[in-house]
C-alpha cells in the first residue's frame, strides 16, 4: 500500500471525492495505532492522529444487503450493500454484475471505481466474476 500526500485545505471529504473522480479509491490509516478509518476524517477516532491516505486491497465481504424495488421504467431494482473491507472498515455501496436479489451476506467482493460524467463512486463486483 502506498501513502499519498495529505489532504489540501479544501477538506478531507472534498479531497476524497476528487481522488474518486480520478478513478482512485483510498482510505485512511491512523499514524499512531495504524487502524484503518473510513469515511474520511480530519483526525482518527481511534488515536487522534491525522490519518495517512493509503490504497486498500479493495477486497471485502458483503456484511448486509437489501434490495430497493423500482418499476422497470424507473431503472429497475438495485441492491444497497454494506461491505466490510479486509482492512476492517465498512462502506455502503452496490454489488454489480448480478441480479439484486442474488447478492448475499458473506459473498466476497472486489472494489472498483466507476466514473460517470466526471463523478467517481466505489462499486463492487463478486470475486471471481468476470467484469
N, C-alpha and C positions, 0 to 999 in steps of 0.2 A: 504494500500500500504506500502510495506516495503522498507526502504532505503538500498542501497547496498554500499559497500566501494567505494572510489574514484578510478578513472582510474589510472593504473600504467603509468610509463614513456613512454610506447610504443605509447601512444596517444589514444584519446577517440574513434576514429573510429576503430582502430585495437582492442581495448578492447571490444567495442560494438559487433564486428563480432565474437570475441572469445566467448562472452556470448551467442550469437545466435547459435554458433556451439555446445554449451552445451544444446541447446533446450530452452533457456530462452529469453524472449523479454522484454527489459527495455527501458524506455525513460528517459528524464531528466526533472527536475523542478528547476527553479531558487530559490535560498535560501533567496532572499530578497522579491520578489513580488509573489513567488510561481507559476509563469506562466510556463506552460509546454513547452519544447523545443524538437524538433525532426527535423532533423537529428542531431546526437550527435555533440556537440561543446565544445571547451575548456571553453568558457565563455557564459553566457546567453546574447542573443542580446537585451533583454529587461531591465535587471537590472545590467548587468556587473558582476554578481556573478559567482562563479564556481558552476555549477548546480549539484544537487544531483541526483543519479540514483534511479528511482522508477519503480515499476511494474504497468503498466496501467491496467485498467479494461479489455482492449482488444476489447471492443465493439465499433462500429462506424457505419458510413453511407457512402455508395458509393457517392462520390462527382462528379466524372467524370469517363467516361469509353469509351474505343474504342476496336474494335476487330481487331486483327492482322491476316491477311489471309495468310495461308500457305497450300501448297499441302499436302494431307494426308501422303505421303511418307516422308515428312519433319516434321511430327508431328502434322499436322492439325492446325486449327485455335485456337487462345487463346485470352483472354481479357487482357488488361492493364487497371487497375483501380486506381484512386486516391481515397483513403479512408480517411475520416476525423474521427479520433478517438473522443470519447466522451470527452476526455481531451482537444480537440481543435486543435491538431496538425494533419497534413496531411502527408500521405506517399503513394508512388506508389508501387503497388503490383498486385496480381491477385486474383480474386474470383474463387474458385474451386468448383467442385461438380455439376455444371450446365453448359449448353451449353454457349459458349462465348457470343452469341447474346442475351441470356436471362438475362444477367447482366444489371441492370437498375439503373439509378441515383435515390437515395433515399432509396434503399434497405438497410436493417440493416444486418450487418455482424459481425463476431467474429474472432479475430486473433488467429493464431496458428503458431508455428514454425515447419517447416519441415526440417529435417537434412538429406541430401543426400550426400554420400561419404564424410562425416565429415564437410560439409558446411551447415550452417543454413540460412534459408530465412523465412521471415514473409509472410504467405499466409492468405487468408480469406475464410470463409465459411458463407453461409447465416445463419442468426439466425433462429433457429427452424428446420433447415435441419439436417438430420442425417448424420454423417461422417463415 
